[in-house]
Amino acid sequence: MRRRFDEEFKKNAVRLSYASNKPVAEVARDLDISDAILYRWRQKYTAEGDKTRFASMDEENKALRLKVAQQAIEIDMLKKASAYFASLHK
């Protein structure tokens, strides 16, 4: 089962990885996480714990994908309604 980490844990892990003299892989081992996860978190958070441009773009991308999916559902519903009402006027 995949473990989930809250945002504060991620930020603290990133801060620690930048502040420590240890290599990132060793910091990750100390935190009992993979170094790949810690590197991914370092893409999302700065050494101060702020969100990076990458994180902001990722959130925007997710929001846009959701909006596109919702609009596709609406379009499909409108097509079906249009076909239904067109069949009534025949």
N, C-alpha and C positions, 0 to 999 in steps of 0.2 A: 504494500500500500504506500502511496506517495505521501510524504510528509508535507505539511503546509506551514509556512512561516509568515508571521504577520509583518507588516511593513516596517515597524520599529526594529524588529530583529534584523531585518535585511539592512536597514540603514546603519545600525550599530556594527554589523559584521563588515560592512564596507568601510566605515570609519576606522575600525580596528585594522583592517587590511592595509589601509594607507598609513596609519600611525605606527604600525609595528615594523620592527627591523627584520622580521621573519619574512620569508617568501610567501606569496599568496597561497600556494599549495599547503604550506605548513599551518598557516592561519586557518585555512579551511578544515584541515584535519583536526585542529584543536577545537573547532566549533562543531565537529562531526557532520560536515557537509562536504560535497564534492567541490573540487576547485573550479570545475566548469560552472557550477551554480554561482559561486562567488564572483567569478569573472563576469557572468551575465548580470549579476546585481551591480557590479562596478560600472557596467554600461548604463544602468538606470539611475544610479545615485553618485553624487560627487563625494569627495573626501569630507565635505561638511554635512552630508546627508540630504542635500537638495536634489531634486529631480534634474536629470540631464535633459538635453534637447532630444535625445533618443527616446527617453521615457515619455516625454510630452507628445512626440510624434506617434509613438506606439499607442498611447491612449486615444489620440485623435483618430488614428486608423481604425481602432476597434469601434469607436463611436460611429464613424462613417459607414463601416461594414454593417452595423446594426441598422442604421438608417436606410441603407440600400435594401436590406432584407425586408424591412417593414414596408418600404415603398413597392417592392416586388409583390408582396402579398396584397397590398391595396390595388395595384394594377390588375392582378389576377381577379380580384373580387369585382372590380369595375367591368372587366371583360365579360365575366359571367352574367352580371346584371344587365349589361348591354345586350347580350345574346338573348337573355330571357325576355326583356321588353321588346326586342325586335321580333321574337317569335309570337308575341301577343298581337302584333299589328299585321299579321299575314292573312 
